[in-house]
Amino acid sequence: MNVTLKLPDDLCNEVRHRAVAQSKSLSQWVADLLQQEVARNHPERKSLLERLGDPATAARDFELPDRQQEKERPVAFP
């Protein structure tokens, strides 16, 4: 999608130089920056793998049922 942005000249020159320094087009550099911001503000959009690797998730206790107290459950095969 094409989007037109109006930026001050000095800001545009600075971000162009940063994009070139990272071997990216200005469009790709801005898209990457926006993607990082969206991910940062919406942590619920993380994948399961990202959540499992997150230290905040790793330190959390999850309650699991006590399997020894559960009754046996019949398993039916079709």
C-alpha positions in Angstrom: 0.0 0.0 0.0 1.3 3.4 -0.8 1.1 6.1 1.9 2.1 9.7 1.6 3.7 11.3 4.7 4.8 14.9 5.2 8.0 15.1 7.2 10.4 17.9 7.9 13.4 17.9 5.6 15.9 17.4 8.3 14.0 14.5 9.8 13.6 12.9 6.4 17.4 13.2 5.6 18.3 11.7 9.0 16.0 8.7 8.6 17.2 8.2 5.0 20.8 8.0 6.2 19.8 5.5 8.9 18.0 3.4 6.4 21.0 3.4 4.1 23.3 2.5 7.0 21.1 -0.6 7.6 21.0 -1.4 3.8 17.3 -0.8 3.7 15.0 1.3 1.7 13.3 4.2 3.5 10.0 2.4 3.1 11.4 -0.8 4.6 13.1 1.0 7.5 9.8 2.8 8.4 7.8 -0.4 8.0 10.2 -2.2 10.4 10.0 0.6 12.9 6.2 0.6 12.8 6.1 -3.2 13.1 8.3 -3.0 16.2 6.1 -0.3 17.7 2.9 -2.4 17.0 4.5 -5.5 18.6 5.7 -3.5 21.6 2.2 -2.1 22.3 0.3 -5.3 21.7 2.1 -8.1 23.5 -0.9 -10.4 23.2 0.0 -10.7 19.5 3.1 -12.8 20.4 3.3 -16.3 19.1 3.4 -19.2 21.5 7.1 -19.6 20.9 7.8 -16.0 21.6 5.7 -16.2 24.8 7.5 -19.3 26.0 10.9 -17.6 25.5 9.7 -14.5 27.4 11.3 -14.3 30.8 8.1 -12.9 32.3 6.3 -16.1 31.2 9.1 -18.4 32.2 9.0 -17.1 35.8 5.2 -17.5 36.1 3.6 -20.5 37.9 0.9 -22.4 36.1 -1.5 -24.5 38.1 -1.9 -28.0 36.8 -4.4 -30.5 38.0 -3.2 -33.2 40.3 -3.4 -36.3 38.0 -3.2 -38.7 40.9 -6.5 -37.5 42.3 -8.3 -37.7 38.9 -10.4 -40.7 38.1 -9.5 -42.8 35.1 -11.1 -41.7 31.9 -12.2 -44.2 29.3 -10.8 -43.7 25.9 -12.9 -44.6 22.9 -11.4 -45.3 19.6 -13.6 -44.9 16.5 
